[in-house]
Amino acid sequence: MNLTVFDWVVFGGFFAIVVGVSLFKSRREAGSEDYFLAGRGLSWWLIGISIVAANISTEQFVGMAGQGAGGTGLAVSNWQLVGAAGIVVIAFTLLPRFLRAGIYTMPEYLEYRYNPAARAIMALFTVIIYVAVLLTAVLYSGGLTLQTLSGLPLAKGVWLIGLLAAAYTVWGGLKAVAWADLFQGLSLLVGGIAIFFLGLEACGGWGKFASVNADKLHMVLPADHADLPWTGVASGMWIVILYYCGLNQFIVQRNLAAKSLRDGQLGVIFAGALWLLVPFAIVMPGIMSWQLYGSQMARPDEAFPMLIRNLIPQGFRGFIFAAIAGAVISSLASMLNSAATIFTMDIYQRMIDRKASQKTLVLLGRGMTLLFMVVGCFLAPMLDDPKFGGVFKYIQQFQGYIWPGVVAAFLFGMLVQNAPGSAGVAALISGPILYGLFQKFAPELHFLIQVAVVFQLVILIMALITFWEPLETPRQLPVRQDVDVQTKPEVKVIGGIVLVLIVVFYMLFW
């Protein structure tokens, strides 16, 4: 894609505004609560857009669009549609608990519910997954996109993205990330919808597009489908969504930073509503690209970049280029901030220096943000090896090591009051081991089915331990006195509307 001088001016101006505003808004972040939780003062509209920007990256633009272009088709949208339903449910169930407890991180909750060992185990696992899987995959897919669009070598693209994300994340923490996400989230949604209409026109209109790709425009696939069987969607995917939307630090951290329960709930519901645009802004363009340029692609992951390179007119390319780069950078910044938060609060302060000053915690958070970025940049080019099977598959499959055990530990602990600390520790340890055994000895079983089976086995282990040595007195969680945990009526109405829209989408594309 040839970029004119005007395109480069738009690109540079966009990031000048993003970085400038984010640094200005976060200029007074002094203590750990300011740096890691934006002073617990985020409004609902900023939370919602920030969650979308954190979630939608080249993991979607490259990986999800690639699966849409490949054998999965529109059904890959289940990740966002089920996620939208899940995040609405979580807004009414888990979010009030976490806000009332006043926690900084998800591992911290496990210490209050179980013991310090459970907190330490989840913290270590989470940092490893964030750096070795999520950061690495986002950096790689971002570098691949820049390479496809502009010819920039993969390694150089990876470092460019990493440095841009670190530029404001290191300085301003979560508030800087949230304000940068405001611009980047809106631009990527506008850019994605614009590409949808340009692609639709190139395909000859909706009628021809739907006719040519009729076999790809279904949300429900057969039980024996290799990539996304309906059985996996109905079972293991819900466990994934519970973790991702309700227990995943880089999503939940924005909710923990809400200035009220109403803002937190409306924020996540707003994010769920915006996720309904993903099939149109990302997945369908991937299908369109395969229809138009499939013979020119070496692999489906090139679908979205190929569509951009061939359809975006001069004068608009700089904005689209900035929107795609911004999508990568916003997700990367969120992961960096969350990994640094967990390392600082759950590992360093809890396990190494409990008396660390606020200044020390903030400096350490900044240092770890920079270190994690450097590690991810060195690891990312390794994913260019075809054996990983595409970036979206890599991200989803490898996170299976953490999903079942963490979800089981939280849900069982909330529902069974006399579950002892040893049950929580057993869940966090047995989950990765059991999933690893399934990966090795039953690779033909879809990973979502593996996740569902492992989750059930972990629940069984926790039940047996609880039966053997139940707590005599349930553990008491901390309670913030300044938070109203009563859900407002308008929040329930808006959440219900989002759920109805999800049902309508499934009815249209069954």
C-alpha positions in Angstrom: 0.0 0.0 0.0 1.6 3.2 -1.2 1.3 6.0 1.4 1.4 9.6 0.2 2.9 12.5 2.2 -0.6 13.4 3.3 -1.2 9.9 4.6 2.0 10.0 6.7 1.0 13.4 8.1 -2.4 11.9 9.1 -0.6 8.9 10.7 1.9 11.1 12.6 -0.7 13.6 13.6 -3.0 10.9 15.0 -0.4 9.4 17.3 0.8 12.9 18.3 -2.7 13.6 19.5 -3.1 10.1 21.2 0.2 10.3 23.1 -0.2 14.0 23.9 -3.7 13.7 25.4 -2.8 10.5 27.3 0.3 12.1 28.9 -1.6 15.3 29.7 -4.5 13.4 31.3 -2.2 11.3 33.4 0.3 13.9 34.5 -0.7 13.8 38.2 -0.6 10.0 38.7 1.6 9.8 41.8 0.4 6.9 44.0 -0.2 3.2 43.2 -4.0 3.7 43.1 -3.5 6.6 40.6 -1.0 4.7 38.4 -2.6 1.2 38.4 -6.3 2.1 38.8 -6.6 5.6 37.5 -7.5 6.9 40.9 -10.8 4.8 40.7 -12.4 7.6 38.7 -13.2 6.3 35.2 -16.6 7.0 33.7 -18.7 4.4 32.0 -18.2 5.7 28.4 -14.4 5.7 28.8 -14.5 2.2 30.4 -16.6 0.8 27.5 -14.5 2.2 24.7 -11.3 1.3 26.5 -12.4 -2.3 26.9 -13.2 -2.5 23.2 -9.8 -1.0 22.2 -8.0 -3.4 24.6 -9.9 -6.4 23.2 -9.8 -5.6 19.4 -6.4 -5.8 18.0 -4.6 -7.5 15.2 -5.5 -10.7 17.1 -8.9 -9.9 15.5 -7.9 -7.9 12.4 -5.4 -10.6 11.4 -6.4 -13.8 13.3 -10.2 -13.5 13.4 -10.5 -12.1 9.9 -8.2 -14.9 8.8 -10.4 -17.6 10.3 -13.4 -15.9 8.7 -11.7 -16.1 5.3 -10.7 -19.7 6.0 -12.8 -22.6 7.0 -14.6 -21.1 10.0 -16.4 -18.3 8.3 -18.8 -16.0 10.2 -18.9 -18.6 13.1 -15.7 -17.2 14.4 -17.8 -14.2 15.5 -19.1 -16.5 18.3 -16.1 -15.3 20.3 -17.4 -11.7 20.3 -21.2 -12.5 20.5 -20.9 -15.0 23.3 -18.4 -12.5 24.9 -21.0 -9.7 24.6 -23.6 -11.9 26.4 -21.1 -13.0 29.0 -20.0 -9.5 29.8 -23.6 -8.4 30.4 -24.1 -11.3 32.8 -20.8 -10.6 34.6 -21.8 -6.9 35.0 -24.7 -8.1 37.3 -22.9 -10.9 39.1 -19.1 -10.7 39.5 -18.5 -7.0 39.1 -20.4 -5.9 42.3 -18.3 -8.4 44.3 -15.0 -7.1 43.0 -15.9 -3.5 43.4 -17.1 -4.0 47.0 -13.9 -5.8 47.9 -11.8 -2.8 46.7 -9.1 -5.0 45.1 -6.3 -4.0 42.7 -5.9 -7.3 41.0 -7.7 -10.6 40.4 -5.0 -12.7 42.2 -5.6 -10.4 45.3 -9.2 -11.6 45.5 -7.9 -15.2 45.7 -5.8 -14.4 48.8 -8.9 -13.0 50.6 -11.0 -16.0 49.6 -8.4 -18.8 49.9 -4.8 -18.0 51.0 -1.5 -16.3 49.9 -0.4 -19.3 48.0 -3.4 -19.1 45.7 -2.7 -15.5 45.0 1.0 -16.2 44.2 0.2 -19.0 41.8 -2.4 -17.1 39.8 -0.1 -14.0 39.7 2.8 -16.0 38.3 0.7 -17.9 35.8 -1.0 -14.7 34.6 2.3 -12.8 34.1 3.7 -15.7 32.1 0.6 -16.0 29.9 0.5 -12.3 29.3 4.1 -12.0 28.3 4.8 -15.3 26.5 1.4 -15.6 24.8 -0.7 -12.4 24.6 2.0 -9.7 24.3 4.0 -11.8 21.9 1.1 -12.6 19.7 -0.2 -9.0 19.5 3.3 -7.8 18.7 3.7 -10.4 16.0 0.4 -9.9 14.4 0.9 -6.1 14.5 4.3 -6.5 12.9 2.9 -8.8 10.2 0.2 -6.2 9.4 2.7 -3.4 9.0 4.8 -5.7 6.8 1.8 -6.5 4.6 0.7 -2.9 4.3 4.0 -1.1 4.0 6.7 -3.6 3.4 8.4 -2.8 6.8 10.4 -5.8 8.0 8.6 -7.9 10.6 11.2 -7.3 13.4 11.2 -3.5 12.8 7.4 -3.3 12.8 7.4 -5.3 16.1 9.8 -2.8 17.8 8.0 0.2 16.4 4.7 -0.9 17.9 6.3 -1.9 21.2 8.0 1.5 21.6 4.8 3.5 20.8 2.8 1.5 23.3 5.5 1.9 26.0 5.8 5.7 25.3 2.6 6.6 27.2 2.0 3.4 29.3 5.3 3.7 31.2 4.6 7.3 32.0 0.9 7.5 32.9 -0.3 4.0 33.8 -4.0 3.0 33.4 -5.4 6.5 33.0 -3.0 7.2 30.1 -4.0 3.8 28.5 -7.7 4.6 28.9 -7.5 8.0 27.3 -5.4 6.7 24.4 -7.9 4.0 24.0 -10.7 6.6 23.5 -9.1 7.7 20.3 -7.8 4.4 19.1 -11.0 2.5 19.9 -13.2 4.9 18.1 -10.9 5.1 15.1 -10.7 1.3 14.7 -14.5 0.9 14.8 -14.9 3.7 12.2 -12.2 2.3 10.1 -13.6 -1.3 10.3 -17.1 -0.2 9.3 -15.7 1.9 6.4 -13.8 -1.1 5.1 -17.0 -3.3 5.4 -18.9 -0.9 3.0 -15.9 -0.6 0.6 -15.5 -4.4 0.5 -19.3 -4.9 0.1 -19.2 -2.6 -2.9 -16.3 -4.4 -4.4 -18.1 -7.7 -4.0 -21.1 -6.5 -5.9 -23.4 -5.6 -3.0 -24.9 -7.6 -0.2 -27.0 -9.9 -2.4 -24.0 -11.2 -4.4 -21.7 -11.4 -1.4 -24.3 -13.4 0.6 -24.9 -15.7 -2.4 -21.2 -16.4 -3.2 -20.4 -16.9 0.5 -23.6 -18.6 1.7 -21.6 -21.5 3.1 -19.5 -19.1 5.3 -22.3 -17.0 6.7 -23.4 -19.3 9.5 -22.9 -19.0 13.3 -23.5 -22.6 14.1 -21.1 -25.3 12.7 -21.3 -29.1 12.9 -20.1 -30.9 15.9 -17.2 -32.5 13.9 -16.0 -29.1 12.6 -12.2 -28.9 13.1 -12.0 -25.2 14.0 -15.1 -24.3 15.9 -17.8 -27.0 16.5 -21.0 -25.9 18.1 -20.3 -28.3 21.0 -17.2 -26.3 21.9 -19.2 -23.0 21.7 -21.9 -24.4 24.0 -19.5 -25.7 26.6 -15.8 -24.6 26.7 -16.3 -21.2 25.2 -18.5 -20.1 28.2 -15.6 -21.0 30.5 -13.3 -18.9 28.3 -15.7 -15.9 28.3 -16.1 -16.1 32.1 -12.3 -15.9 32.5 -11.7 -13.3 29.7 -14.5 -10.9 30.6 -14.8 -11.4 34.3 -11.5 -12.6 35.7 -8.9 -11.3 33.2 -6.9 -8.5 34.7 -6.4 -6.4 31.5 -10.2 -6.3 31.0 -11.4 -6.2 34.6 -8.8 -3.6 35.6 -10.9 -0.9 34.0 -14.0 -2.0 36.0 -12.0 -1.9 39.2 -11.1 1.7 38.3 -14.8 2.7 37.9 -15.9 5.6 40.0 -19.2 3.8 40.9 -20.9 0.4 40.3 -23.2 2.1 37.8 -20.2 3.4 35.8 -18.6 -0.1 35.9 -21.7 -1.9 34.8 -22.7 0.5 32.1 -19.1 0.5 30.9 -18.9 -3.2 30.3 -22.5 -3.4 28.8 -21.5 -0.6 26.4 -18.4 -2.6 25.5 -20.7 -5.6 24.8 -22.9 -3.5 22.6 -19.9 -2.3 20.6 -18.7 -5.9 20.2 -21.8 -6.6 18.1 -20.1 -4.5 15.4 -17.2 -7.0 15.1 -18.8 -9.4 12.7 -19.4 -6.5 10.3 -16.1 -4.6 10.9 -13.7 -7.5 11.0 -15.1 -11.0 10.1 -17.2 -10.2 7.0 -14.4 -8.1 5.5 -12.1 -11.1 5.9 -14.7 -13.2 4.0 -14.9 -10.5 1.3 -11.1 -10.4 1.0 -11.0 -14.1 0.4 -13.7 -13.8 -2.3 -11.8 -11.0 -4.0 -8.1 -11.9 -3.5 -8.0 -15.5 -2.2 -5.8 -16.7 -5.1 -3.2 -14.1 -4.2 -2.9 -15.1 -0.5 -0.3 -17.5 0.9 -2.4 -17.9 4.1 -5.8 -16.7 5.4 -4.2 -14.4 8.0 -3.4 -12.1 5.1 -7.1 -11.5 4.3 -7.7 -8.2 6.2 -4.4 -6.5 5.3 -4.9 -7.5 1.7 -8.3 -5.9 1.6 -6.9 -2.7 3.1 -4.0 -2.6 0.6 -6.3 -3.0 -2.4 -9.4 -1.1 -1.5 -8.5 1.9 0.6 -8.2 5.1 -1.5 -5.4 7.5 -1.2 -6.1 10.2 1.3 -7.9 7.7 3.6 -5.0 5.3 3.9 -3.2 7.3 6.6 -6.2 7.1 8.8 -6.8 3.4 8.3 -3.1 2.7 8.8 -3.2 4.7 12.1 -6.4 2.9 13.2 -4.9 -0.5 12.6 -1.7 0.5 14.4 -3.7 2.0 17.2 -5.7 -1.2 17.6 -2.4 -3.1 18.2 -0.9 -0.4 20.4 -4.0 -0.1 22.6 -4.2 -3.8 23.3 -0.5 -4.0 23.9 -0.5 -1.0 26.3 -3.4 -2.6 28.3 -1.5 -5.9 28.6 1.7 -4.2 29.6 -0.1 -2.2 32.3 -1.9 -5.2 33.6 1.1 -7.5 33.7 3.1 -4.7 35.5 0.2 -4.2 38.0 0.1 -7.9 38.9 3.9 -8.2 39.2 4.1 -5.1 41.3 1.1 -5.6 43.6 0.9 -9.4 43.8 4.5 -10.5 43.5 6.7 -7.6 44.7 4.6 -5.9 47.3 3.0 -9.1 48.7 6.0 -11.5 48.5 9.1 -9.3 48.6 8.6 -5.9 50.2 5.3 -5.3 52.0 6.5 -1.9 53.2 7.4 -0.6 49.8 6.6 3.1 49.4 4.1 4.4 46.8 7.0 5.9 44.9 8.8 2.6 44.8 5.7 0.8 43.5 5.1 3.3 40.7 8.8 3.2 39.7 8.7 -0.6 39.7 5.5 -0.6 37.7 7.1 1.6 35.0 10.3 -0.5 34.9 8.4 -3.8 34.5 6.2 -2.3 31.8 9.4 -1.5 29.8 11.0 -4.9 30.6 7.9 -6.9 29.5 7.8 -4.9 26.2 11.4 -5.7 25.4 10.9 -9.4 26.2 7.8 -9.5 24.0 9.6 -7.8 21.1 12.3 -10.5 21.2 9.8 -13.4 21.3 7.3 -12.1 18.7 9.2 -13.0 15.4 9.3 -16.6 16.5 5.5 -16.9 15.8 6.3 -16.5 12.0 6.8 -20.3 12.1 3.8 -22.0 10.4 3.7 -24.7 13.0 1.7 -22.4 15.3 -1.3 -22.5 13.0 -2.2 -18.8 12.9 -2.1 -16.2 15.5 -5.7 -16.4 16.7 -5.4 -20.2 17.2 -2.1 -19.7 19.0 -3.6 -17.2 21.5 -6.8 -19.3 22.2 -5.1 -22.7 22.4 -2.3 -21.7 24.7 -4.5 -19.8 27.1 -6.2 -23.1 27.8 -3.6 -23.8 30.4 -5.0 -21.1 32.7 -8.7 -20.9 31.9 -10.3 -24.0 33.5 -8.3 -23.8 36.8 -8.8 -20.1 37.4 -12.6 -20.1 36.6 -13.1 -23.1 38.8 -11.2 -21.5 41.7 -13.3 -18.3 41.5 -16.7 -19.9 40.9 -16.4 -22.7 43.4 -15.0 -20.3 46.0 -18.0 -18.0 45.5 -20.7 -20.7 45.5 -19.3 -23.0 48.2 -18.5 -21.0 51.3 -16.7 -23.8 53.2 -14.2 -24.5 50.4 -10.7 -24.5 52.0 -7.6 -22.7 50.8 -6.1 -26.1 49.6 -9.0 -26.5 47.2 -8.2 -23.1 45.5 -4.5 -24.1 45.3 -5.4 -27.5 43.9 -7.6 -25.9 41.2 -4.9 -23.5 40.0 -2.2 -26.3 39.9 -4.3 -29.2 38.5 -5.9 -27.1 35.7 -2.7 -26.5 33.7 -1.5 -30.1 34.3 -4.8 -31.7 33.2 -5.0 -29.4 30.1 -1.4 -30.3 29.2 -2.3 -34.0 29.4 -5.2 -33.5 27.0 -3.1 -31.5 24.6 -0.5 -34.3 24.5 -2.6 -37.5 24.6 -5.9 -36.3 23.0 -4.9 -33.7 20.4 -7.8 -34.6 18.1 -10.3 -33.4 20.7 -11.1 -29.7 20.1 -9.4 -27.5 22.7 -12.7 -26.0 23.8 -14.0 -29.5 24.6 -10.7 -30.1 26.4 -11.3 -26.9 28.4 -14.8 -28.0 29.4 -13.7 -31.5 30.5 -10.8 -30.1 32.5 -13.1 -27.6 34.2 -15.4 -30.4 35.3 -12.5 -32.5 36.6 -11.1 -29.5 38.5 -14.5 -28.9 40.1 -14.6 -32.5 41.1 -11.2 -32.3 42.7 -12.2 -29.1 44.6 -15.4 -30.8 45.8 -13.5 -33.9 47.1 -11.1 -31.7 49.0 -13.9 -29.6 50.5 -15.7 -32.8 51.5 -12.5 -34.0 53.2 -11.5 -30.8 55.0 -14.2 -28.1 54.9 -13.7 -24.7 56.5 -15.3 -24.4 59.8 -15.9 -20.7 59.4 -16.2 -19.0 55.9 -13.5 -16.5 55.1 -14.5 -12.8 55.2 -13.8 -10.6 52.2 -13.0 -6.9 52.7 -15.8 -4.4 52.1 -15.5 -0.9 50.8 -17.9 1.5 52.5 -17.9 4.1 49.8 -19.4 1.9 47.1 -23.1 1.4 46.5 -23.5 -2.2 45.2 -27.2 -1.8 44.2 -27.8 -2.2 40.4 -29.8 0.8 39.0 -33.0 0.0 37.0 -31.7 1.7 33.8 -28.6 -0.6 33.8 -30.9 -3.7 33.8 -32.9 -2.3 30.9 -29.8 -1.5 28.8 -28.3 -4.9 29.5 -31.5 -6.6 28.4 -31.5 -4.7 25.1 -28.0 -5.9 24.4 -29.0 -9.5 25.0 -32.0 -9.2 22.7 -29.8 -7.8 19.9 -27.5 -10.8 20.3 -30.4 -13.2 20.0 -31.6 -11.4 16.8 -28.1 -11.7 15.2 -28.1 -15.5 15.9 -31.6 -15.8 14.4 -30.5 -14.0 11.2 -27.3 -16.0 10.7 -28.2 -19.4 12.2 
